Amino acid sequence: MTGVDAAALRADAAAILPDLVALRRDLHRNPETGFAVPRTRAAVLAALAGLPLEITEGPEDFGSVIAVLRGAADGPSVLLRADMDALPVAEETDLEYASTNGAMHACGHDLHVAGLVGAVRLLCARRAELAGSVVFMFQPGEEAGGGSPQMIDAGVLEAAGVPVSAAYGIHVLPGTPGVFATRPGPLMGGANAFRARIIARGGHGSRPHQALDPVPVLAEAVLAIQSYVTRRFSVFDPVVVSVTTLRGSDALNVIPDDAEFGATVRTLSPENVDRLAVELPELVARVAAAHGCRAESTFEVVYPVTVNDVDRATDAVATLAEAFGADRVDVLEQPIMASEDFSFVLNRVPGAFVFLGATPAGIDPAEAEMNHSPRAVFDDDVLGDQAAALALLALRHVAR
């Protein structure tokens, strides 16, 4: 790894681990959701105070932080990102630092923030060795959707004065602690939202023959979608449609005038998105028409597919394997169908998104609660390696 002393970097990361753990646990105890994350932003700014950074804050209702570190010499610019927001989930863990405010860092964003703060400290200590600039992107609103595009619109990709030429992020998942995983090409699915309303004619639940009941039509449409997906799309370019919301009447004895359902739609190719946007509404409309009803549908693209640049991802694998050992880096055979709004950055800048296993000791990773569960727990001992890995990826890029 030309010009980069990985062993020294990891040693320095281990030395600051207690500080990172303390920050992570403070954030976990006090989570904030959405775009306005004032306490979280204040904690980040306090952690960055005194470092040689150019800092730009977003407006009060959008708690972003952009920090730029300029090296001793000119060179390329690289971006490192962490998301800051929590989920509106009531925590059900027995952690001593568990949240009690009705929200929860159930997706590990508290680790992401602490890990990026660690990378900032490691890179600031090596400013004299840095030929280029590093842009640190602390982003709200990942779970709410739209945080990344707003920061792009605000100029995060040009914050160093020259466009960033690579972007990296690390996301914790259940898995063997300290093991990194990624792949070139598509890494995570695109997320789309489909909503449909069956319009009929309500009445009394005891006399369905005098009404036009939308509920069985809705049920038939939901089942038709499952058959449509499995019979019309290749398993080698998968589509996942999960119907997650249903609404009919609010009273047991009332047949409603209409009924609605909503679904999350995950894809790995833009071609399938284009097909689904046309064919899902058509399918529901035809099922409704067969029963004398009408249907209204909407299809919304929420997140594009997260696609790693082949060269950047291949280089990230080599960098991490050299620094941490080949046994701690996995190249995934297939993408996962969860979605991520770092995809908007990777649509503009070649880069790589990397997973980091963080299941605590004593829990089988195969049985660990998944991200977004109210019982999800992550091992903050991985923070040192997370910080070192982010710093290494940035240093490797500017040292090319």
ABEGO torsion letter per residue (X at the ends): XBGBBAAAAAAAAAAAAAAAAAAAAAAAABBBBEABBAAAAAAAAAAABGBBBBBBBBBAABABBBBBBBBABBEBBBBBBBBABBBBBBBABABAABBAAGBBBAAGAAAAAAAAAAAAAAAAAAAAABBEBBBBBBBBGAAAEGAAAAAAAAGAAAAAGBBBABBBBBBBBBEBBGBBBBBBEBABBBBBBBBBBBBBBBEBAABAAABBBAAAAAAAAAAAAAAAAAAABBAABBBBBBBABBBBBABAABBBABBBBBBBBBBABAAAAAAAAAAAAAAAAAAAAAAGBBBBBBBBBABBBBBBBAAAAAAAAAAAAAAAEAAABBBBABBBABBBAAAAAAAABBBBBBBBBABBBGBBAAABBBBGBAABBBBAAAAAAAAAAAAAAAAAAAAX
